[in-house]
Amino acid sequence: MRNWLARLAAVAAMVWLSDAVSAQQFTMKLSSPTVNDAPHEWMKAFKSAVEQRSNGRIKVEIYPASQLGQIPATVEGVAMGTIEFAIPAVGFLIGLEPRFQVFDAAGTFDSVEHSQKVLADPAVRARLATFGETRGVELLVMGNNGPLMLASYKPIRAAADFKGQKIRVPGGAPLYVEPFKKLGASPISMPLGEVLPALQNKTIDGAIASFNVLTGFKYYDVTKSATYLPRSFLFVGGIVNRNFMQSIGPELAAIVREEAQKASVVFSTYGVEDVERTRQIWVKNGGEAITMPPTEAEVYLKDVTSVIPAVMATNAQMKLDYDTMVETAKKLR
């Protein structure tokens, strides 16, 4: 009888412990350097869905506009586990995983819609799932935040206009730095929160970002010229701490992953509409949205893509990632 009672007590304790764990609430802090754009909309959609499906077991807190610190600090925070999630431009993730820079290769994609189709392809997603696994992070979502723009004091209308310009690039990836060196410019990696003051005091001559960033932070108060960089886009990567994903258990982790992918539709809907909406805001505030003539766009692409083979040759796995995306992009055109 005593043995039976002991076993019964043990079972009851296990049930109580299981119930206590399942009832535990976890907090997931989301950090973004931007606000009122596709990544911000993704965070809001993700928060609503995860909190509802988890019955409140996961509380999601949103911190846009670098409220938790500048990009390098939040990326480090995710790796260390002090922040659960951050979604910066992928150029700031190469310190964790050099393979992220494949998204910075110009000429791969034709449009935001085209790139999102490629990102949803099973072969591409399988490769993305391994990004950052040795550095304690998991790539939860990848999105195209719009065409790359160069806001500059000097209007850029031709490839030759880049010569001698000090240009902020969103990350120190070779595929950001080397192309602009090829064009004769001086690229400078700089977190988003430092860019506008640097442009205002003319520490830099121009800054690369997407239109929603330029309008969201009112760059039109500093300069009126913004040039579309041909077939170049600003990709953001949402990374989550792997220990956090393990701590919440398989059921909740599955919910987080599933809702992250479902919410990514924001980049193909709100994000696409936002490209034109933000262009109109720029023009309404006296800005000029410059598109290079076709011949100059060809010269630009020839120069910036010429550095891609050498960069890819430095990492065999990265080259396979790039080749997979290029082939998938061709298939889905």
N, C-alpha and C positions, 0 to 999 in steps of 0.2 A: 504493500500500500504506500509506504514511504517513497519507494522508487517511482511509483506511478505518479504520486503528487509532485515529486521533484521534476519529472519529465513534463508534466502539465504546466508547472511554473516556468520552466525553461521556454516552452512553446509560447506561453502568454507573454513572456519578456520579449521574445523575438518579434511577435506580432505588434507589441507596443512600440518597439524600436523602429520597425518598418513603418508604422503609422506616423511616428514622430518625424522620420526622415522625409516621408512623402508630403508631410504638412509643412516642412521647412520652407521658408521664403528666401529666395536668392535675389540679390540685386545685381543688375547688369547695366553698367554705365557705358553709354555710347558717346564717343567724342568725334567731332568733325571740325575742320578748320573753317568751313564755310557755313552759310545760312541761307534759307529761302531758295534752295536749289534742289536738284534731283537727289543728292545724298541725304539732304535734310528731310525731303519727302519720304525717302526710303526708310529712314529711321522712325518716322511717325507711323508709317504703315506697319513696320516690323513690331514696334512697341504695342500697338493696338492688338495685333494678331497673337503675339506671344503671350501677353497678359491674359487674353481671353482663353486661349487654348490651354494654358497652364493653370487656369482657375486661380490666378493670383499668386502661384508659387514662384513665379519669376516676376520681379518688379523691374521694369526697364526705365532708366533715367536718361534723358537726352540732353547733351551739352554741345550745342553748335558754336560756331564762331570762336574756336580756340579757348573756350571757357575753362578747360582743364589743362591748358598750357599750349605752347607752340608745338608744331608737328613732331620734331625730333623727340621731345619729352613724352608725348602721348604714345608714339610708336614704342619707345623704350618701356613705357608704363605697361603696355599690353604684353610685351615680352616678359616683363618681370611679374605681372599679375596684379599691379596696383590699379590698373584700368582694365576692364574686361574687353573693350572693343574700341577700335579707332578706324576711320575711313579717310585716309589722306590720298593725295596723288601718288600713284605707284612709284614715281621716281624717288620718293622718300622711304621706300621699303627695301631698296636694294641692299642696304646694310644688313638686313635680316636674311634676304634671299636674292642673290644677283639675277635670278631668272625672271623677276618681276619686270625687268627692263625690256622684255620682248614687246610689251605694249607701247613702248616709246618709239618703236620703229615706224617711221613715216611710210606712207604708201600702201600699207597692208589693207586698210579698210576704206570703203567708199563713203560711208555715212554712219550716223549713230545707229540707225535701224539695222544696217548691214552688220556692224560690229556686235550688236546684241544677239543677232542670230548665230554668229560665230561662237560667242561665249556660251550659248545654250547648247551647242553641239556636244554630244556625249564624249567624243574623243578629246575635245578640248577641255571639258569639265574634268575628265579623268586625270589629265595632266595638272590642272590647276589645284586639284585636291591634295597634291603632294607639296605644294609651295609652302615653305616655312616650317615643315614638320620637324626639322632638326634644331629649330630655334625657339620652340615652344609656342608657336602661333599656328593658327589654321585660317586659311582664306575662306571666309564665310560668304562673301559676295564680291563680284567684280562688276563695275559699271562704267559706261562711257558718259562723261559729264559734259560733252559737247566739243565742237571744233576748237582747236587751239588758236588763240588770238595773240597778237603782239600789240600791246598798247605802248605807244612810243611818242616822244616829242617830234621826232623826224618821221614824216609819213613814209612807210615802207611800201613801195610799189613794184620793186624789182629785186632780184637776187643780189645785185651789186649794192643796194642800199644798206645791206647789213654790215658792210665793212666799217670797222672802227667803232661799232656800237657796243656799249656795255649792257648786256641783256640778262635779266633775271630768268633762270630756268627753274621749273618745279621739281627739283631733285638733282642729285649729282650723278645720275646714271650716265655712262658713256654715250648712250644713244640720245641724250639731251645735249651733252657737252660737245662731243666730237663733231656733230653736224654743223653747229654754229661756229666752231673753230674753222671748219672747212669753208664757211661763208665769209670768214674774215672778221667775225664778231668775237667779243670776249664774254663767254657765258659765265654767270655767277649763280650758284645754287643758294637759295634763300627761302626760309619759311614764309608762308603767306602773310603772317602777322607783321613781318618786317618790311614787306614790299612797298606798300603805299608811302610810308615815311621816306624810304630810300628814293622813291620816284619823285616825291615832293621836293627833297633837298638836292636832287639831281646827282645822287651817288651812282645811280644807274640811268641809262638812257631810255630803257624800255623794260617791260615785264611781260612774260608769257603766262597766260591763264586762259580760262574759258570765259565766254561773254557773260555768263551768269555771275561769275566772280567779279568781273570788271564793273558790272552794273550794281551788283549787290553791295559793293564797297565804294561805289560812286567815284570810280577812277576818272569819269568824265569831268570831274571838277579840277583835275590836274592836267589832263591831255585830251585832245579830241580825236586823235588818230588811233585806229585799231585795224590791224591787217589779219585776214584769215591766212593761216599757214596751210598750204595745199595738202590735202589728204592726211592731216595730222590732228590727233584728238587727245583730250585730257582724260585719261582713265584713272579711276579711283579704286582702291582695293580695301575692302573691309576685313580686317583681321581680328580674330578673337583669341584669347588666351586658352591654350589647350588644357591646362590644369583646371580652369573654370569649367570647361565643357565636361571634363571627367567628374568634377565635384557635384554637378547637378544630376548626374545619373543618366543612363541611356534613354529613358523615356523623354525627359525634358530636353536632352541634347538633340534628339530627333526632331522635336518640335522647333527648336531654335534653327536647325539646318533647313527644315522644310519651309518655315515661314520666311527665312532669309531669301530663299530662291523665289518664293511666290511674290515677295515684295519687290524683287528686281524688275518686275514689269514696269515699275515707275520710270526706269531709265528709257524704256521704249515708248512710253505714253507722255507723262508729264515732262520728261527730259527732252523729248523731241519737240514738243510744243514750246518748251522753254527757250530753245535755240532762237526761234523767231521772235518770241516775246521779249527776250533780253536785247536782241538786235534793235527792235523798235524803241526800247527804253534808251539805248545808247544814242540813236539818231534823234530822238525827241529832245535829248539834252545837249544837242549841238554837235554830237560826235559823227565821225565819218567811218563807215564800215568798208574797208578797202579789200577788193578781190584782185589778186594779181592777174594780168592778162595771161591767156593760155600759154603763150611762148615763155613768159617769165616763170610761170608755175612749173613748166617742164624743166627749165634750168635749175630752179630751186630743188625739185625732187631729184634730179640727177645728182646734184651735189650732196644733198643730205643722205640719200640712200647709198651713196658710194662707200660710206663708212660701215655699213651694216655687216658685210661679210667678215671683216676683221674683228669686230666686236663679238659676233657669234662664235668665232673660232676659239675664243678664250674659254668656252664652257660647252662641252659636248651635249649635256642635258638641255641647256638653254637653246642650243641650235635645233635640237629635236622639237622643243616647244615652239620655236619660231616656224620651223618647216611645217609642223602640224597646223598652226594657225593660218599660214599662207595658203596651204592646200585647201583647208576648210573654207577660207574666204573665197577662193576661186570657185569652189563647188556651190557656194550659196549666193553667188552673184546673180 
